[in-house]
């Protein structure tokens, strides 16, 4: 339901407002800020600035096509898990394919968990979000 008129102004004035400046854009947020930012206090308003380098780091990882998990530790994990069943020998291309599939699954799970946390009006992903997403993903397959 959208609040309009006097009801909206009463609602917004009862919460503490925060002015956020992120990447040169100004936003006013009522209540607590939705993410971790540095606080610069003034007598009448709090000005929040994003932590330096966060946006650049996000852009860097979004634009890169490199693997996020290092190759050697992932290969050791695969070899350790495969030894429980038999002595397998993996070609490097097979390890790359396994790593790509594992990272894709992790990204998909974390994206869905983040959407679920936002739906529950939270910012932080909780273990219960990941459990629910994994249940939903296995029931759909």
C-alpha positions in Angstrom: 0.0 0.0 0.0 1.4 3.4 -0.9 1.2 6.1 1.7 0.0 9.5 0.4 -0.6 12.9 1.8 -0.5 13.6 5.6 -0.1 9.9 6.4 3.2 9.7 4.4 4.6 12.9 6.0 3.8 11.7 9.5 5.3 8.3 8.8 8.5 9.7 7.3 8.9 12.4 10.1 8.7 9.7 12.8 11.8 7.9 11.4 15.3 9.4 11.5 16.4 10.4 8.0 19.9 9.7 6.6 21.3 11.5 3.6 23.5 9.1 1.6 26.0 10.3 -1.0 27.1 7.3 -3.2 28.9 7.8 -6.4 27.9 11.5 -6.5 24.2 10.7 -6.1 22.2 11.9 -3.1 19.5 9.8 -1.6 17.5 10.2 1.6 16.9 7.0 3.5 14.5 6.7 6.4 15.6 4.4 9.3 18.9 2.6 9.2 21.1 2.7 6.0 20.8 -0.4 3.8 24.5 -1.2 3.7 27.8 -0.5 5.4 28.9 3.0 4.9 31.1 5.5 6.8 29.1 8.0 8.8 29.9 11.7 8.8 27.8 13.4 11.4 26.6 17.0 11.4 24.2 18.6 13.9 21.1 18.5 11.7 21.7 15.5 9.5 24.0 12.5 9.0 25.8 12.2 5.7 26.9 8.8 4.8 29.6 8.1 2.2 30.3 4.8 0.6 33.5 3.0 1.7 36.3 3.9 -0.7 36.9 1.3 -3.4 33.8 -0.8 -2.9 32.1 0.3 -6.1 35.3 -0.1 -8.1 35.8 -3.6 -6.7 32.3 -4.6 -7.5 32.7 -3.3 -11.1 36.0 -5.1 -11.4 34.6 -8.5 -10.5 31.4 -8.0 -12.6 33.5 -7.2 -15.7 36.0 -10.0 -15.2 35.6 -13.5 -16.6 38.2 -15.1 -14.4 37.5 -17.8 -11.9 36.8 -16.6 -8.4 38.1 -19.8 -6.7 41.8 -20.5 -7.1 42.6 -23.4 -9.4 45.0 -25.3 -7.2 42.9 -25.5 -4.0 39.8 -26.4 -6.0 41.8 -29.2 -7.7 43.0 -30.5 -4.3 39.4 -30.6 -3.1 38.2 -32.5 -6.1 41.1 -35.0 -5.8 40.4 -35.4 -2.1 36.7 -36.0 -2.7 37.3 -38.4 -5.6 39.7 -40.6 -3.5 36.7 -41.7 -1.4 35.3 -43.6 -4.4 38.3 -44.6 -6.5 41.6 -43.3 -7.9 40.5 -41.0 -10.7 42.8 -39.0 -12.9 41.3 -35.7 -14.1 42.2 -33.9 -17.3 42.8 -30.2 -16.8 39.8 -29.4 -19.0 37.6 -31.6 -16.8 38.7 -29.7 -13.7 38.0 -26.4 -15.4 34.5 -27.6 -16.3 33.8 -28.8 -12.7 35.1 -25.4 -11.4 32.9 -23.5 -13.8 29.8 -25.5 -12.8 30.5 -25.2 -9.1 31.0 -21.4 -9.3 27.9 -21.0 -11.4 25.9 -23.0 -8.8 27.3 -20.9 -5.9 26.6 -17.6 -7.7 23.0 -18.7 -8.5 22.4 -19.8 -4.9 23.8 -16.6 -3.4 21.8 -14.4 -5.8 18.6 -16.2 -4.9 19.5 -16.0 -1.2 20.1 -12.2 -1.5 16.8 -11.8 -3.1 15.1 -13.8 -0.4 16.8 -11.7 2.3 15.7 -8.5 0.6 12.1 -9.9 0.4 12.3 -10.5 4.2 13.4 -6.8 4.6 16.9 -7.7 5.6 20.3 -6.7 4.1 22.4 -9.7 5.3 22.0 -13.2 4.0 21.3 -15.7 6.9 21.9 -19.4 6.8 18.1 -20.0 6.8 18.0 -18.1 3.4 20.6 -20.4 1.9 18.8 -23.5 3.3 15.5 -22.4 1.9 17.0 -21.6 -1.5 18.7 -25.0 -1.7 15.4 -26.7 -0.8 13.6 -24.8 -3.5 16.3 -25.5 -6.1 16.3 -29.2 -5.4 12.5 -29.4 -5.6 12.5 -27.7 -9.0 15.1 -30.1 -10.6 
